[in-house]
Amino acid sequence: MTSKAIFYHAGCSVCIEAEQQFVDALDRNRYSVEVVHFGTQRDRIAEAERLGVKSVPALVIDGNVFHINYGASMADVKG
């Protein structure tokens, strides 16, 4: 059984670089990976906030939030 990993980002250069580094590094035999780009999936912002995402880029694995570097706050993403 694989664990779920969701990578949330807003499309900025910090987010894109983090996506390439982190998502590519995850073992696909252990993790089911989903990438959520808030520029095209704005309806997922509330979901990310419920999970505890405070800024992007962020990686959520089995409900644990890992904030990566700092691209934008969720307030900026919603703005």
C-alpha positions in Angstrom: 0.0 0.0 0.0 1.3 3.5 -0.9 1.1 6.6 1.2 -0.4 9.8 -0.3 1.7 12.8 -1.0 0.3 16.1 -2.2 2.6 18.9 -3.4 0.8 22.3 -3.3 2.3 25.3 -5.2 1.4 28.6 -6.8 3.6 28.4 -9.9 6.3 30.8 -8.7 9.9 30.0 -9.5 10.6 28.8 -5.9 7.6 26.5 -6.2 8.5 25.1 -9.6 12.1 24.3 -8.5 10.8 22.7 -5.3 8.4 20.6 -7.3 11.1 19.3 -9.6 13.4 18.5 -6.7 10.9 17.0 -4.2 8.3 15.3 -6.3 11.0 13.7 -8.5 12.8 12.4 -5.4 9.8 10.6 -4.0 9.8 6.8 -4.5 6.6 6.1 -6.6 6.5 2.6 -5.1 6.0 4.1 -1.7 4.0 7.3 -2.5 1.1 8.2 -4.6 2.0 11.7 -5.7 -0.4 14.5 -6.7 0.6 18.0 -7.7 -1.8 20.8 -7.0 -1.2 24.2 -8.8 -3.4 26.9 -7.2 -3.2 28.9 -10.4 -5.3 26.3 -12.2 -6.9 24.6 -9.1 -8.1 27.5 -6.9 -10.9 25.3 -5.6 -8.2 23.3 -3.7 -7.0 26.2 -1.6 -9.5 25.6 1.3 -8.5 21.9 1.3 -4.8 22.9 1.7 -5.6 25.3 4.5 -7.6 22.6 6.3 -4.6 20.3 6.1 -2.4 23.0 7.7 -0.6 24.5 4.7 0.5 28.0 5.7 2.7 28.8 2.7 3.7 27.3 -0.6 5.5 25.3 -1.8 4.4 22.7 0.7 4.4 18.9 0.7 1.7 17.0 2.6 2.5 13.3 3.3 -0.1 11.3 5.2 -1.5 14.5 6.8 1.9 15.9 7.8 2.7 19.3 6.3 6.3 20.1 5.2 6.8 23.7 4.2 9.6 24.0 1.7 11.5 27.2 1.4 9.1 30.2 1.1 7.4 31.1 -2.1 4.1 32.7 -1.0 1.8 32.8 2.0 -1.7 31.3 1.7 -3.0 34.9 2.0 -1.0 35.9 -1.0 -2.3 32.8 -2.9 -5.9 33.7 -2.1 -5.3 37.4 -3.0 
